């Protein structure tokens, strides 16, 4: 038999919930029960992943302390992760034993909240312990209180070992209706999601990757709408001016597209294809946006060179000829 304890307090020295848990764990150890305790305040960056540990146990103890109002954020986060990621089929067979102490007010309300939450998730909720504690030391060494806690621990053992039945609850009906609209994950998918969702660095990287991929696909779509790779070739072929009796060679490097365009002009013969001519009269480098602006007639080759949008080396008389050789 294995029982997991999930403690949702802050671990302060005089927390009465810790006293209760220590006594319960001592009794369970004597009964040869395997007990594993998870302090949620220590596991706060991994709370989402802890939902996967629930199904490894026969029963769970959810223990928290009311410090000013409600069950506290750590326990609420843990229950949220159980609802989102835990295997509901396995949880349906797991008993939950709630323990709530308070040094202020509201221990019974939180006990009820834990019970309702576990039933809506799909598990088996049992009766629990709730107590208002003014003086932790007095509470810890009170023999009557200790006897009540020990009896409760023995009841935990009997309930699980005998697999006692639990009367049906309306919370189960609510769970069944709500879960119809909830996306179901396989246990493997749930485990992966729970581990990664708690990793802020992973989530940040994933968002950056998605943005990058979206940008790439958007550019690919724009290229396809413009004709794909043929766009770069046809842009020159369709706007070539005949009759200038010019001879020259060019290489255009589209920097952000990783494309090299080779162009050879021999009087009225024009050859354009993808490739590189290291001995070209002009080797020019520009980005896709500048290339589009030139093809759309928004800017000339010479103007782009003067503003620094094109960098080039070679025979600059051949560079100036580009605006005469092509009419955009």
Helices and strands as residue ranges (DSSP letters): E 2-7, H 16-30, E 34-39, G 44-46, H 47-50, G 54-56, E 59-66, H 73-85, H 88-91, E 95-102, H 107-121, E 124-125, E 129-132, H 136-140, H 143-161, H 170-179, H 187-197, H 200-225, H 230-237, E 247-254, E 259-266, E 269-274, E 282-286, H 288-295, H 301-306, E 311-314, H 316-325
